[in-house]
Amino acid sequence: MPAVIEVSCINCDMCVPECPNDAISLGAKHYEVDPTLCTECVGYYDKPTCIAVCPIDCIYLEPSN
């Protein structure tokens, strides 16, 4: 379940330096998460750090099917 950044992202840059896998980059209009790189911070942190540092709560884990 990779992290997903909603369109309400304000591009504040808080999440980018926190990602241990360099999975977050600037997309066409807002930051996006590369699902092939996102590991939900497993092996680095207890929970996804991008979610923890986001000041507007626009990042969530994609539900599994």
Jmol script that loads the backbone (N, CA, C; Angstrom):
load data "model"
ATOM      1  N   MET A   1       0.829  -1.176   0.000  1.00  0.00           N
ATOM      2  CA  MET A   1       0.000   0.000   0.000  1.00  0.00           C
ATOM      3  C   MET A   1       0.881   1.250   0.000  1.00  0.00           C
ATOM      4  N   PRO A   2       1.219   1.775  -1.150  1.00  0.00           N
ATOM      5  CA  PRO A   2       2.045   2.978  -1.157  1.00  0.00           C
ATOM      6  C   PRO A   2       1.264   4.201  -0.698  1.00  0.00           C
ATOM      7  N   ALA A   3       1.979   5.206  -0.303  1.00  0.00           N
ATOM      8  CA  ALA A   3       1.360   6.476   0.072  1.00  0.00           C
ATOM      9  C   ALA A   3       0.864   7.183  -1.176  1.00  0.00           C
ATOM     10  N   VAL A   4      -0.179   7.972  -0.993  1.00  0.00           N
ATOM     11  CA  VAL A   4      -0.766   8.755  -2.075  1.00  0.00           C
ATOM     12  C   VAL A   4      -0.884  10.194  -1.582  1.00  0.00           C
ATOM     13  N   ILE A   5      -0.568  11.142  -2.445  1.00  0.00           N
ATOM     14  CA  ILE A   5      -0.695  12.556  -2.106  1.00  0.00           C
ATOM     15  C   ILE A   5      -1.869  13.119  -2.894  1.00  0.00           C
ATOM     16  N   GLU A   6      -2.831  13.704  -2.181  1.00  0.00           N
ATOM     17  CA  GLU A   6      -4.025  14.255  -2.813  1.00  0.00           C
ATOM     18  C   GLU A   6      -3.723  15.563  -3.530  1.00  0.00           C
ATOM     19  N   VAL A   7      -4.645  15.980  -4.388  1.00  0.00           N
ATOM     20  CA  VAL A   7      -4.477  17.223  -5.143  1.00  0.00           C
ATOM     21  C   VAL A   7      -4.506  18.448  -4.239  1.00  0.00           C
ATOM     22  N   SER A   8      -4.930  18.296  -2.998  1.00  0.00           N
ATOM     23  CA  SER A   8      -4.939  19.428  -2.070  1.00  0.00           C
ATOM     24  C   SER A   8      -3.534  19.772  -1.563  1.00  0.00           C
ATOM     25  N   CYS A   9      -2.533  19.028  -1.988  1.00  0.00           N
ATOM     26  CA  CYS A   9      -1.137  19.281  -1.617  1.00  0.00           C
ATOM     27  C   CYS A   9      -0.758  20.714  -1.982  1.00  0.00           C
ATOM     28  N   ILE A  10      -0.096  21.405  -1.055  1.00  0.00           N
ATOM     29  CA  ILE A  10       0.314  22.794  -1.286  1.00  0.00           C
ATOM     30  C   ILE A  10       1.805  22.913  -1.632  1.00  0.00           C
ATOM     31  N   ASN A  11       2.457  21.797  -1.890  1.00  0.00           N
ATOM     32  CA  ASN A  11       3.874  21.772  -2.261  1.00  0.00           C
ATOM     33  C   ASN A  11       4.753  22.467  -1.230  1.00  0.00           C
ATOM     34  N   CYS A  12       4.534  22.162   0.020  1.00  0.00           N
ATOM     35  CA  CYS A  12       5.264  22.822   1.104  1.00  0.00           C
ATOM     36  C   CYS A  12       6.676  22.268   1.300  1.00  0.00           C
ATOM     37  N   ASP A  13       6.982  21.135   0.688  1.00  0.00           N
ATOM     38  CA  ASP A  13       8.303  20.502   0.750  1.00  0.00           C
ATOM     39  C   ASP A  13       8.610  19.789   2.065  1.00  0.00           C
ATOM     40  N   MET A  14       7.651  19.637   2.951  1.00  0.00           N
ATOM     41  CA  MET A  14       7.910  18.965   4.227  1.00  0.00           C
ATOM     42  C   MET A  14       8.193  17.474   4.041  1.00  0.00           C
ATOM     43  N   CYS A  15       7.497  16.826   3.131  1.00  0.00           N
ATOM     44  CA  CYS A  15       7.610  15.375   2.988  1.00  0.00           C
ATOM     45  C   CYS A  15       8.847  14.915   2.222  1.00  0.00           C
ATOM     46  N   VAL A  16       9.291  15.711   1.276  1.00  0.00           N
ATOM     47  CA  VAL A  16      10.377  15.283   0.380  1.00  0.00           C
ATOM     48  C   VAL A  16      11.644  14.873   1.124  1.00  0.00           C
ATOM     49  N   PRO A  17      12.194  15.708   2.001  1.00  0.00           N
ATOM     50  CA  PRO A  17      13.435  15.300   2.673  1.00  0.00           C
ATOM     51  C   PRO A  17      13.248  14.178   3.694  1.00  0.00           C
ATOM     52  N   GLU A  18      12.010  13.913   4.082  1.00  0.00           N
ATOM     53  CA  GLU A  18      11.739  12.864   5.070  1.00  0.00           C
ATOM     54  C   GLU A  18      11.675  11.466   4.468  1.00  0.00           C
ATOM     55  N   CYS A  19      11.488  11.365   3.163  1.00  0.00           N
ATOM     56  CA  CYS A  19      11.329  10.059   2.517  1.00  0.00           C
ATOM     57  C   CYS A  19      12.679   9.357   2.383  1.00  0.00           C
ATOM     58  N   PRO A  20      12.850   8.209   3.043  1.00  0.00           N
ATOM     59  CA  PRO A  20      14.131   7.505   2.982  1.00  0.00           C
ATOM     60  C   PRO A  20      14.390   6.813   1.650  1.00  0.00           C
ATOM     61  N   ASN A  21      13.367   6.726   0.819  1.00  0.00           N
ATOM     62  CA  ASN A  21      13.493   6.018  -0.456  1.00  0.00           C
ATOM     63  C   ASN A  21      13.465   6.934  -1.672  1.00  0.00           C
ATOM     64  N   ASP A  22      13.452   8.247  -1.452  1.00  0.00           N
ATOM     65  CA  ASP A  22      13.357   9.206  -2.554  1.00  0.00           C
ATOM     66  C   ASP A  22      12.170   8.904  -3.473  1.00  0.00           C
ATOM     67  N   ALA A  23      11.042   8.527  -2.867  1.00  0.00           N
ATOM     68  CA  ALA A  23       9.858   8.155  -3.630  1.00  0.00           C
ATOM     69  C   ALA A  23       8.961   9.348  -3.954  1.00  0.00           C
ATOM     70  N   ILE A  24       9.235  10.509  -3.358  1.00  0.00           N
ATOM     71  CA  ILE A  24       8.379  11.679  -3.551  1.00  0.00           C
ATOM     72  C   ILE A  24       9.075  12.675  -4.463  1.00  0.00           C
ATOM     73  N   SER A  25       8.344  13.113  -5.489  1.00  0.00           N
ATOM     74  CA  SER A  25       8.894  14.111  -6.408  1.00  0.00           C
ATOM     75  C   SER A  25       7.764  15.020  -6.879  1.00  0.00           C
ATOM     76  N   LEU A  26       8.150  16.165  -7.421  1.00  0.00           N
ATOM     77  CA  LEU A  26       7.174  17.126  -7.895  1.00  0.00           C
ATOM     78  C   LEU A  26       6.571  16.643  -9.201  1.00  0.00           C
ATOM     79  N   GLY A  27       5.255  16.514  -9.204  1.00  0.00           N
ATOM     80  CA  GLY A  27       4.537  16.126 -10.412  1.00  0.00           C
ATOM     81  C   GLY A  27       4.140  17.362 -11.201  1.00  0.00           C
ATOM     82  N   ALA A  28       3.149  17.223 -12.058  1.00  0.00           N
ATOM     83  CA  ALA A  28       2.702  18.337 -12.898  1.00  0.00           C
ATOM     84  C   ALA A  28       2.159  19.496 -12.070  1.00  0.00           C
ATOM     85  N   LYS A  29       1.428  19.190 -10.989  1.00  0.00           N
ATOM     86  CA  LYS A  29       0.824  20.252 -10.187  1.00  0.00           C
ATOM     87  C   LYS A  29       1.126  20.148  -8.700  1.00  0.00           C
ATOM     88  N   HIS A  30       1.445  18.959  -8.233  1.00  0.00           N
ATOM     89  CA  HIS A  30       1.738  18.765  -6.810  1.00  0.00           C
ATOM     90  C   HIS A  30       2.676  17.576  -6.658  1.00  0.00           C
ATOM     91  N   TYR A  31       3.153  17.385  -5.432  1.00  0.00           N
ATOM     92  CA  TYR A  31       4.046  16.252  -5.198  1.00  0.00           C
ATOM     93  C   TYR A  31       3.318  14.935  -5.401  1.00  0.00           C
ATOM     94  N   GLU A  32       4.055  13.936  -5.849  1.00  0.00           N
ATOM     95  CA  GLU A  32       3.514  12.606  -6.107  1.00  0.00           C
ATOM     96  C   GLU A  32       4.455  11.564  -5.514  1.00  0.00           C
ATOM     97  N   VAL A  33       3.902  10.392  -5.237  1.00  0.00           N
ATOM     98  CA  VAL A  33       4.688   9.287  -4.690  1.00  0.00           C
ATOM     99  C   VAL A  33       4.837   8.224  -5.767  1.00  0.00           C
ATOM    100  N   ASP A  34       6.052   7.785  -6.003  1.00  0.00           N
ATOM    101  CA  ASP A  34       6.311   6.687  -6.936  1.00  0.00           C
ATOM    102  C   ASP A  34       6.012   5.395  -6.189  1.00  0.00           C
ATOM    103  N   PRO A  35       4.939   4.687  -6.576  1.00  0.00           N
ATOM    104  CA  PRO A  35       4.553   3.480  -5.840  1.00  0.00           C
ATOM    105  C   PRO A  35       5.584   2.360  -5.909  1.00  0.00           C
ATOM    106  N   THR A  36       6.473   2.411  -6.893  1.00  0.00           N
ATOM    107  CA  THR A  36       7.507   1.370  -6.989  1.00  0.00           C
ATOM    108  C   THR A  36       8.636   1.601  -5.991  1.00  0.00           C
ATOM    109  N   LEU A  37       8.738   2.822  -5.461  1.00  0.00           N
ATOM    110  CA  LEU A  37       9.792   3.149  -4.496  1.00  0.00           C
ATOM    111  C   LEU A  37       9.286   3.225  -3.058  1.00  0.00           C
ATOM    112  N   CYS A  38       7.996   3.487  -2.885  1.00  0.00           N
ATOM    113  CA  CYS A  38       7.434   3.660  -1.541  1.00  0.00           C
ATOM    114  C   CYS A  38       7.356   2.325  -0.800  1.00  0.00           C
ATOM    115  N   THR A  39       7.946   2.291   0.392  1.00  0.00           N
ATOM    116  CA  THR A  39       7.909   1.087   1.230  1.00  0.00           C
ATOM    117  C   THR A  39       7.168   1.346   2.542  1.00  0.00           C
ATOM    118  N   GLU A  40       6.451   2.496   2.588  1.00  0.00           N
ATOM    119  CA  GLU A  40       5.759   2.909   3.812  1.00  0.00           C
ATOM    120  C   GLU A  40       6.753   3.080   4.960  1.00  0.00           C
ATOM    121  N   CYS A  41       7.978   3.355   4.641  1.00  0.00           N
ATOM    122  CA  CYS A  41       9.070   3.574   5.605  1.00  0.00           C
ATOM    123  C   CYS A  41       9.441   2.334   6.418  1.00  0.00           C
ATOM    124  N   VAL A  42       9.012   1.171   5.977  1.00  0.00           N
ATOM    125  CA  VAL A  42       9.357  -0.075   6.666  1.00  0.00           C
ATOM    126  C   VAL A  42      10.879  -0.217   6.687  1.00  0.00           C
ATOM    127  N   GLY A  43      11.400  -0.484   7.859  1.00  0.00           N
ATOM    128  CA  GLY A  43      12.835  -0.603   8.032  1.00  0.00           C
ATOM    129  C   GLY A  43      13.520   0.705   8.378  1.00  0.00           C
ATOM    130  N   TYR A  44      12.772   1.799   8.311  1.00  0.00           N
ATOM    131  CA  TYR A  44      13.322   3.113   8.634  1.00  0.00           C
ATOM    132  C   TYR A  44      12.611   3.747   9.827  1.00  0.00           C
ATOM    133  N   TYR A  45      11.271   3.775   9.758  1.00  0.00           N
ATOM    134  CA  TYR A  45      10.465   4.420  10.794  1.00  0.00           C
ATOM    135  C   TYR A  45       9.298   3.512  11.178  1.00  0.00           C
ATOM    136  N   ASP A  46       8.663   3.810  12.300  1.00  0.00           N
ATOM    137  CA  ASP A  46       7.524   3.011  12.764  1.00  0.00           C
ATOM    138  C   ASP A  46       6.275   3.215  11.921  1.00  0.00           C
ATOM    139  N   LYS A  47       6.153   4.383  11.300  1.00  0.00           N
ATOM    140  CA  LYS A  47       5.012   4.672  10.432  1.00  0.00           C
ATOM    141  C   LYS A  47       5.491   5.580   9.311  1.00  0.00           C
ATOM    142  N   PRO A  48       4.718   5.698   8.231  1.00  0.00           N
ATOM    143  CA  PRO A  48       5.148   6.539   7.112  1.00  0.00           C
ATOM    144  C   PRO A  48       5.387   7.984   7.555  1.00  0.00           C
ATOM    145  N   THR A  49       6.608   8.430   7.431  1.00  0.00           N
ATOM    146  CA  THR A  49       6.995   9.748   7.897  1.00  0.00           C
ATOM    147  C   THR A  49       6.361  10.860   7.076  1.00  0.00           C
ATOM    148  N   CYS A  50       6.126  10.639   5.806  1.00  0.00           N
ATOM    149  CA  CYS A  50       5.501  11.687   4.992  1.00  0.00           C
ATOM    150  C   CYS A  50       4.130  12.057   5.555  1.00  0.00           C
ATOM    151  N   ILE A  51       3.398  11.060   6.015  1.00  0.00           N
ATOM    152  CA  ILE A  51       2.078  11.301   6.603  1.00  0.00           C
ATOM    153  C   ILE A  51       2.225  12.060   7.912  1.00  0.00           C
ATOM    154  N   ALA A  52       3.197  11.690   8.694  1.00  0.00           N
ATOM    155  CA  ALA A  52       3.401  12.322  10.002  1.00  0.00           C
ATOM    156  C   ALA A  52       3.790  13.798   9.894  1.00  0.00           C
ATOM    157  N   VAL A  53       4.542  14.187   8.875  1.00  0.00           N
ATOM    158  CA  VAL A  53       5.014  15.571   8.770  1.00  0.00           C
ATOM    159  C   VAL A  53       4.120  16.468   7.917  1.00  0.00           C
ATOM    160  N   CYS A  54       3.154  15.917   7.230  1.00  0.00           N
ATOM    161  CA  CYS A  54       2.300  16.715   6.344  1.00  0.00           C
ATOM    162  C   CYS A  54       1.420  17.664   7.166  1.00  0.00           C
ATOM    163  N   PRO A  55       1.576  18.985   6.969  1.00  0.00           N
ATOM    164  CA  PRO A  55       0.809  19.931   7.774  1.00  0.00           C
ATOM    165  C   PRO A  55      -0.662  20.048   7.394  1.00  0.00           C
ATOM    166  N   ILE A  56      -1.038  19.549   6.221  1.00  0.00           N
ATOM    167  CA  ILE A  56      -2.449  19.663   5.831  1.00  0.00           C
ATOM    168  C   ILE A  56      -3.133  18.307   5.671  1.00  0.00           C
ATOM    169  N   ASP A  57      -2.478  17.250   6.089  1.00  0.00           N
ATOM    170  CA  ASP A  57      -3.057  15.897   6.053  1.00  0.00           C
ATOM    171  C   ASP A  57      -3.583  15.498   4.677  1.00  0.00           C
ATOM    172  N   CYS A  58      -2.764  15.709   3.653  1.00  0.00           N
ATOM    173  CA  CYS A  58      -3.195  15.344   2.303  1.00  0.00           C
ATOM    174  C   CYS A  58      -2.538  14.054   1.816  1.00  0.00           C
ATOM    175  N   ILE A  59      -1.837  13.345   2.703  1.00  0.00           N
ATOM    176  CA  ILE A  59      -1.180  12.093   2.337  1.00  0.00           C
ATOM    177  C   ILE A  59      -1.832  10.956   3.087  1.00  0.00           C
ATOM    178  N   TYR A  60      -2.109   9.870   2.384  1.00  0.00           N
ATOM    179  CA  TYR A  60      -2.720   8.704   3.020  1.00  0.00           C
ATOM    180  C   TYR A  60      -2.159   7.439   2.369  1.00  0.00           C
ATOM    181  N   LEU A  61      -2.374   6.310   3.025  1.00  0.00           N
ATOM    182  CA  LEU A  61      -1.960   5.030   2.447  1.00  0.00           C
ATOM    183  C   LEU A  61      -3.071   4.510   1.556  1.00  0.00           C
ATOM    184  N   GLU A  62      -2.698   4.099   0.373  1.00  0.00           N
ATOM    185  CA  GLU A  62      -3.663   3.556  -0.567  1.00  0.00           C
ATOM    186  C   GLU A  62      -4.214   2.245  -0.023  1.00  0.00           C
ATOM    187  N   PRO A  63      -5.535   2.117   0.042  1.00  0.00           N
ATOM    188  CA  PRO A  63      -6.091   0.858   0.571  1.00  0.00           C
ATOM    189  C   PRO A  63      -5.768  -0.314  -0.348  1.00  0.00           C
ATOM    190  N   SER A  64      -5.536  -1.465   0.251  1.00  0.00           N
ATOM    191  CA  SER A  64      -5.266  -2.664  -0.554  1.00  0.00           C
ATOM    192  C   SER A  64      -6.578  -3.255  -1.023  1.00  0.00           C
ATOM    193  N   ASN A  65      -6.527  -3.927  -2.146  1.00  0.00           N
ATOM    194  CA  ASN A  65      -7.747  -4.536  -2.727  1.00  0.00           C
ATOM    195  C   ASN A  65      -7.987  -5.901  -2.172  1.00  0.00           C
TER     196      ASN A  65
END
end "model"
wireframe off; spacefill off
backbone 0.3
color backbone group
